[in-house]
Amino acid sequence: MVVYICHLRASNITKAERLNLARELLRQKELSQAASELAQKCFISHRQAYRYLERAQQMTKPVPVGDLKIAFTVKISRALVGRLREYATVTGLTLSEIVSRAVLMFIKRGPKSG
């Protein structure tokens, strides 16, 4: 069961989850019933629920839900942090994006044999 969290401003992940739920509810229920259930499950107003349902009516397929990012602490040398920051400045990428891309490339290569 997915738990829907009430935020002052919904994250993109929360919005995608709500849109997908709205789409599913529309396939099963009348609009007013769908709005009530969406509002209750997502802890949002009926007005907000109707907005999600309006958008969901135009959807032909579910919205992909992104992967939630979490903080992950590692220790690396001060010099490497400096090089990362320089690279971030030059490329316009965030430190998180640079490290994520580098780790993915490393994992895709697979373990070294021998």
C-alpha positions in Angstrom: 0.0 0.0 0.0 1.3 3.4 -0.9 1.2 6.1 1.7 0.4 9.6 0.4 2.0 12.3 2.5 0.6 15.8 2.8 3.0 18.6 2.0 2.6 22.3 1.8 4.0 22.0 -1.7 3.9 18.5 -3.2 7.1 17.1 -4.6 7.3 15.9 -8.2 7.1 12.3 -6.9 4.1 13.1 -4.8 2.4 14.8 -7.7 3.1 11.8 -10.0 1.7 9.4 -7.4 -1.4 11.5 -6.9 -2.0 11.8 -10.7 -1.6 8.0 -11.1 -4.1 7.4 -8.2 -6.5 9.9 -9.7 -6.3 8.1 -13.1 -6.9 4.8 -11.5 -9.9 6.1 -9.4 -11.4 7.6 -12.6 -11.4 4.2 -14.2 -13.3 2.7 -11.2 -15.6 5.5 -9.9 -17.7 8.5 -10.8 -16.0 11.8 -10.7 -17.5 13.0 -7.4 -16.6 9.6 -5.7 -13.1 9.7 -7.1 -12.6 13.2 -5.8 -13.8 12.3 -2.3 -11.5 9.3 -2.2 -8.5 11.1 -3.6 -9.0 13.9 -1.1 -9.2 11.5 1.7 -6.3 9.3 0.7 -3.9 12.1 -0.1 -5.0 14.5 2.7 -5.8 17.2 0.2 -8.9 19.5 -0.3 -11.7 18.4 -2.7 -10.7 21.4 -4.9 -7.1 20.1 -5.2 -8.5 16.6 -5.8 -10.6 17.8 -8.7 -7.5 19.5 -10.2 -5.6 16.2 -10.1 -8.6 14.5 -11.6 -8.9 17.0 -14.4 -5.3 16.4 -15.4 -5.7 12.6 -15.0 -8.6 12.7 -17.5 -6.2 13.8 -20.2 -3.6 11.1 -19.4 -3.3 8.2 -21.7 -0.9 6.3 -19.5 0.5 6.5 -15.9 3.1 9.1 -15.1 6.5 7.6 -14.3 7.3 8.1 -10.6 10.9 9.2 -10.1 13.3 7.7 -7.6 13.3 9.5 -4.2 16.7 11.0 -3.5 18.2 10.5 0.0 21.3 11.9 1.7 24.2 9.4 1.7 27.4 10.4 3.5 30.8 9.3 2.3 34.3 10.5 3.1 36.6 11.5 0.3 39.7 13.6 0.2 39.6 17.4 0.5 41.5 17.6 -2.8 38.9 15.4 -4.6 36.1 17.6 -3.2 37.9 20.6 -4.6 38.2 19.0 -8.0 34.5 18.0 -7.9 33.5 21.6 -7.1 35.6 23.0 -10.0 34.0 20.4 -12.3 30.5 21.4 -11.1 31.3 25.1 -11.7 32.5 24.4 -15.3 29.7 22.0 -16.3 26.8 23.6 -14.4 26.0 20.2 -12.8 25.3 19.7 -9.1 27.7 17.7 -7.0 25.0 15.1 -6.5 24.5 14.7 -10.3 28.3 14.4 -10.9 28.7 11.7 -8.2 25.5 9.8 -9.3 26.7 9.7 -12.9 30.2 8.6 -11.9 28.9 5.8 -9.6 26.5 4.6 -12.3 29.3 4.4 -14.8 31.5 2.5 -12.3 28.7 0.0 -11.5 27.9 -0.6 -15.2 31.5 -1.6 -15.9 31.0 -4.4 -13.4 33.6 -5.9 -11.0 37.2 -6.3 -12.2 38.2 -9.8 -12.8 41.6 -11.2 -11.8 
